[in-house]
Amino acid sequence: MIYPKLLRGLPALVLPLSLLVAPSSATAAPTATACTMDLGSVTSQGVVQYRTVTATQPLSVSAVQRQVEVFAPGEARLSTIWNWSRNLPSLESGIVVKNTGVIGQASYNSNTAEPADPTFTQVSAGWGAYSAIGLSVDDERRTARNQFYGLSNGTVRRWVINSFGWTPTGQTGGFSAVKTWALLGQSTTYDTFLATTRGGALFTVRLPLTKTMTPVVKQVRSGTWQAFDYLIAQRCGQVSTLLTAIDKDTGAAYLYAMSHANGPSTVIKLLGKLPGTYTDPIYFLRTNGTYLRGE
């Protein structure tokens, strides 16, 4: 059975050492907190890599780290977050949809003293119609739940991933306008995504962990977000969020500090444009299990 391996790279949720904890605040965290984000990507050549973004002034972006050829050129189409673990076996892994429509877990050995040994374990086919996927990993409260989400033709579907396989646990419609999303918040009763529409609106979508999955949707901004192809969110402090928004057409990426989401009252502060060019086909959050509390 392949499913235990699928979970092997998903570590317990602990605060990473690279994240400098900001004080809890009702407003967006200031740049002095120096929160960080590992911004991962899959290049057009199938190389998985990341850069560390730091919210200093001026903004800081590290050199590209640990480039591993996991896929053939142009093979990967969608990706969840990638988790890394200090525990043995030391893996970096994410769930990926290929252009052929198959889905599976991609992983490689994160120990730089050893061969990377990249692998892809196929789970199933038939994912060609999906436009976005997401993964919420929760070991913090010993629930050991791994909720996987997929968006297809306006419908969000959810599965629980565990040692028994993938179990469908609900679906909800009405999201045909969504362009991109990022996991923003997690709790024992719901997951929340931050999503943009093709018309430029910015929303939070809270999805309760019930079978009916009746969503709670709140508009955060009414427009101006339509250019962004990717949102990547990382926790900053107790309840705030560091948000990277990427426009692949221009190669520009912008960093924002975002308060705990509360509809139009949410504070979003532009920290600046990130140095460098961002035109890779796929971007994702690289994390070792930070529990997101952005909503």
C-alpha positions as semicolon CSV with decimal commas, in nm:
position;residue;x (nm);y (nm);z (nm)
1;M;0,000;0,000;0,000
2;I;0,141;0,339;-0,097
3;Y;-0,046;0,560;0,145
4;P;0,183;0,536;0,449
5;K;0,463;0,670;0,229
6;L;0,233;0,952;0,124
7;L;0,221;1,072;0,483
8;R;0,585;1,008;0,568
9;G;0,699;1,358;0,474
10;L;0,423;1,533;0,670
11;P;0,575;1,622;1,008
12;A;0,418;1,729;1,334
13;L;0,320;2,094;1,336
14;V;0,580;2,292;1,527
15;L;0,705;2,647;1,493
16;P;1,009;2,649;1,261
17;L;1,331;2,794;1,394
18;S;1,352;3,022;1,090
19;L;1,035;3,206;1,190
20;L;1,107;3,497;1,423
21;V;0,791;3,527;1,628
22;A;0,616;3,862;1,605
23;P;0,401;3,999;1,889
24;S;0,030;3,929;1,860
25;S;-0,157;4,230;1,729
26;A;-0,496;4,323;1,588
27;T;-0,319;4,501;1,305
28;A;-0,075;4,380;1,044
29;A;0,267;4,295;1,182
30;P;0,532;4,564;1,114
31;T;0,847;4,486;0,921
32;A;1,057;4,505;1,241
33;T;0,933;4,156;1,331
34;A;1,146;4,013;1,047
35;C;0,914;3,721;0,980
36;T;1,030;3,481;0,711
37;M;0,883;3,260;0,443
38;D;1,038;2,981;0,239
39;L;0,904;3,049;-0,111
40;G;0,923;2,727;-0,309
41;S;0,884;2,677;-0,682
42;V;0,897;2,420;-0,960
43;T;1,085;2,552;-1,261
44;S;0,999;2,490;-1,626
45;Q;1,274;2,226;-1,624
46;G;1,111;2,035;-1,337
47;V;1,355;2,151;-1,069
48;V;1,218;2,197;-0,716
49;Q;1,385;2,483;-0,529
50;Y;1,318;2,756;-0,274
51;R;1,428;3,101;-0,160
52;T;1,386;3,249;0,187
53;V;1,200;3,580;0,199
54;T;1,260;3,801;0,503
55;A;1,040;4,099;0,591
56;T;1,324;4,339;0,668
57;Q;1,363;4,685;0,518
58;P;1,473;4,664;0,248
59;L;1,314;4,326;0,181
60;S;1,557;4,036;0,163
61;V;1,545;3,730;-0,062
62;S;1,810;3,460;-0,030
63;A;1,986;3,287;-0,315
64;V;1,810;2,982;-0,458
65;Q;1,845;2,683;-0,225
66;R;1,868;2,305;-0,286
67;Q;1,779;2,260;-0,652
68;V;1,655;1,904;-0,717
69;E;1,530;1,777;-1,053
70;V;1,213;1,598;-0,944
71;F;1,008;1,620;-1,266
72;A;1,060;1,617;-1,639
73;P;1,046;1,961;-1,806
74;G;0,689;2,094;-1,805
75;E;0,555;1,785;-1,629
76;A;0,419;1,935;-1,305
77;R;0,099;2,145;-1,320
78;L;-0,034;2,197;-0,964
79;S;0,122;2,163;-0,620
80;T;0,026;2,182;-0,255
81;I;0,260;2,310;0,015
82;W;0,582;2,110;0,054
83;N;0,667;1,984;0,402
84;W;1,017;1,914;0,525
85;S;1,128;1,723;0,831
86;R;1,441;1,708;1,045
87;N;1,341;1,359;1,155
88;L;1,461;1,047;0,976
89;P;1,392;0,978;0,700
90;S;1,464;1,342;0,620
91;L;1,219;1,417;0,340
92;E;1,078;1,714;0,153
93;S;0,742;1,628;0,000
94;G;0,431;1,770;-0,159
95;I;0,126;1,650;-0,348
96;V;0,145;1,730;-0,719
97;V;-0,084;1,702;-1,021
98;K;0,097;1,632;-1,346
99;N;-0,004;1,755;-1,690
100;T;-0,116;1,400;-1,768
101;G;-0,386;1,433;-1,501
102;V;-0,231;1,196;-1,247
103;I;-0,185;1,295;-0,884
104;G;0,068;1,170;-0,634
105;Q;0,330;1,250;-0,375
106;A;0,661;1,391;-0,492
107;S;0,951;1,376;-0,249
108;Y;1,328;1,386;-0,215
109;N;1,589;1,341;0,056
110;S;1,652;1,680;0,219
111;N;1,984;1,570;0,372
112;T;2,236;1,755;0,157
113;A;2,509;1,508;0,256
114;E;2,322;1,229;0,076
115;P;2,179;1,179;-0,275
116;A;1,847;1,358;-0,325
117;D;1,681;1,041;-0,461
118;P;1,367;1,215;-0,598
119;T;1,054;1,000;-0,630
120;F;0,692;1,035;-0,741
121;T;0,433;0,793;-0,603
122;Q;0,117;0,799;-0,813
123;V;-0,215;0,786;-0,629
124;S;-0,473;0,811;-0,908
125;A;-0,557;0,958;-1,249
126;G;-0,841;1,184;-1,364
127;W;-0,726;1,515;-1,216
128;G;-0,699;1,707;-1,542
129;A;-1,000;1,929;-1,470
130;Y;-0,870;2,054;-1,135
131;S;-0,751;2,415;-1,129
132;A;-0,626;2,438;-0,768
133;I;-0,531;2,200;-0,487
134;G;-0,448;2,249;-0,120
135;L;-0,331;2,049;0,181
136;S;-0,396;2,113;0,551
137;V;-0,179;1,906;0,785
138;D;-0,274;1,901;1,153
139;D;-0,076;1,699;1,404
140;E;-0,069;1,976;1,664
141;R;-0,374;1,853;1,854
142;R;-0,306;1,484;1,792
143;T;-0,597;1,461;1,549
144;A;-0,351;1,345;1,281
145;R;-0,579;1,475;1,008
146;N;-0,450;1,557;0,663
147;Q;-0,723;1,734;0,469
148;F;-0,672;1,755;0,094
149;Y;-0,877;1,999;-0,115
150;G;-0,929;2,019;-0,489
151;L;-1,114;2,281;-0,697
152;S;-1,275;2,164;-1,020
153;N;-1,538;2,347;-1,229
154;G;-1,641;2,563;-0,934
155;T;-1,672;2,279;-0,683
156;V;-1,437;2,231;-0,388
157;R;-1,396;1,867;-0,286
158;R;-1,224;1,738;0,026
159;W;-1,054;1,412;0,118
160;V;-0,895;1,288;0,440
161;I;-0,558;1,124;0,380
162;N;-0,441;0,861;0,625
163;S;-0,293;0,511;0,632
164;F;-0,618;0,372;0,488
165;G;-0,601;0,587;0,176
166;W;-0,799;0,889;0,054
167;T;-1,154;0,918;0,188
168;P;-1,399;1,176;0,041
169;T;-1,546;1,387;0,323
170;G;-1,752;1,654;0,149
171;Q;-1,792;1,903;-0,131
172;T;-1,939;2,248;-0,189
173;G;-2,004;2,457;-0,500
174;G;-2,016;2,819;-0,606
175;F;-1,645;2,885;-0,664
176;S;-1,620;2,907;-1,043
177;A;-1,480;3,263;-1,019
178;V;-1,177;3,161;-0,810
179;K;-0,843;3,222;-0,982
180;T;-0,600;3,114;-0,711
181;W;-0,594;3,035;-0,340
182;A;-0,365;2,975;-0,044
183;L;-0,427;2,801;0,286
184;L;-0,463;3,078;0,545
185;G;-0,602;2,930;0,867
186;Q;-0,646;2,596;1,042
187;S;-0,839;2,480;1,345
188;T;-0,990;2,159;1,479
189;T;-1,324;2,253;1,320
190;Y;-1,239;2,428;0,991
191;D;-0,978;2,523;0,732
192;T;-0,969;2,867;0,566
193;F;-0,836;2,962;0,225
194;L;-0,751;3,310;0,100
195;A;-0,872;3,331;-0,260
196;T;-0,875;3,576;-0,548
197;T;-1,134;3,594;-0,823
198;R;-1,075;3,662;-1,190
199;G;-1,247;3,996;-1,134
200;G;-0,987;4,094;-0,874
201;A;-1,173;4,045;-0,546
202;L;-1,001;3,895;-0,241
203;F;-1,202;3,662;-0,015
204;T;-1,160;3,427;0,277
205;V;-1,333;3,092;0,240
206;R;-1,386;2,903;0,565
207;L;-1,464;2,536;0,508
208;P;-1,598;2,357;0,818
209;L;-1,487;2,000;0,877
210;T;-1,842;1,874;0,845
211;K;-1,985;1,660;0,567
212;T;-2,208;1,943;0,444
213;M;-1,900;2,168;0,416
214;T;-2,121;2,479;0,412
215;P;-1,870;2,759;0,343
216;V;-1,842;3,093;0,519
217;V;-1,723;3,343;0,257
218;K;-1,612;3,696;0,348
219;Q;-1,494;3,963;0,108
220;V;-1,165;4,116;0,219
221;R;-1,113;4,349;-0,080
222;S;-1,344;4,422;-0,372
223;G;-1,078;4,456;-0,642
224;T;-0,719;4,507;-0,770
225;W;-0,599;4,150;-0,702
226;Q;-0,676;4,005;-1,046
227;A;-0,317;4,017;-1,177
228;F;-0,183;3,768;-0,924
229;D;-0,138;3,406;-1,030
230;Y;-0,017;3,278;-0,694
231;L;-0,074;3,361;-0,328
232;I;0,161;3,209;-0,069
233;A;0,076;3,260;0,299
234;Q;0,292;3,194;0,605
235;R;0,219;3,262;0,970
236;C;0,382;3,569;1,124
237;G;0,354;3,589;1,502
238;Q;0,043;3,452;1,669
239;V;-0,239;3,536;1,428
240;S;-0,092;3,753;1,151
241;T;0,022;3,646;0,805
242;L;0,310;3,713;0,570
243;L;0,167;3,703;0,217
244;T;0,352;3,684;-0,114
245;A;0,152;3,761;-0,429
246;I;0,306;3,673;-0,766
247;D;0,225;3,806;-1,114
248;K;0,393;3,561;-1,351
249;D;0,316;3,774;-1,659
250;T;0,541;4,053;-1,536
251;G;0,768;3,837;-1,318
252;A;0,691;4,058;-1,017
253;A;0,627;3,944;-0,660
254;Y;0,498;4,160;-0,376
255;L;0,517;4,101;-0,002
256;Y;0,232;4,198;0,230
257;A;0,173;4,188;0,605
258;M;-0,184;4,087;0,682
259;S;-0,370;4,101;1,012
260;H;-0,595;3,823;1,136
261;A;-0,858;3,808;0,863
262;N;-1,190;3,973;0,946
263;G;-1,363;4,058;0,620
264;P;-1,318;4,417;0,496
265;S;-1,172;4,519;0,835
266;T;-0,862;4,311;0,761
267;V;-0,546;4,522;0,756
268;I;-0,322;4,451;0,456
269;K;0,006;4,643;0,440
270;L;0,226;4,637;0,131
271;L;0,585;4,584;0,247
272;G;0,732;4,617;-0,100
273;K;0,828;4,445;-0,422
274;L;1,057;4,146;-0,384
275;P;1,391;4,167;-0,561
276;G;1,429;3,922;-0,847
277;T;1,209;3,778;-1,121
278;Y;0,932;3,525;-1,057
279;T;0,819;3,341;-1,369
280;D;0,832;2,975;-1,265
281;P;0,521;2,771;-1,357
282;I;0,447;2,672;-0,995
283;Y;0,498;2,841;-0,657
284;F;0,427;2,696;-0,313
285;L;0,497;2,737;0,058
286;R;0,784;2,528;0,191
287;T;0,725;2,458;0,560
288;N;0,807;2,213;0,837
289;G;0,455;2,229;0,971
290;T;0,379;2,582;1,091
291;Y;0,018;2,587;1,207
292;L;-0,154;2,869;1,016
293;R;-0,380;3,101;1,217
294;G;-0,459;3,375;0,965
295;E;-0,837;3,340;1,010
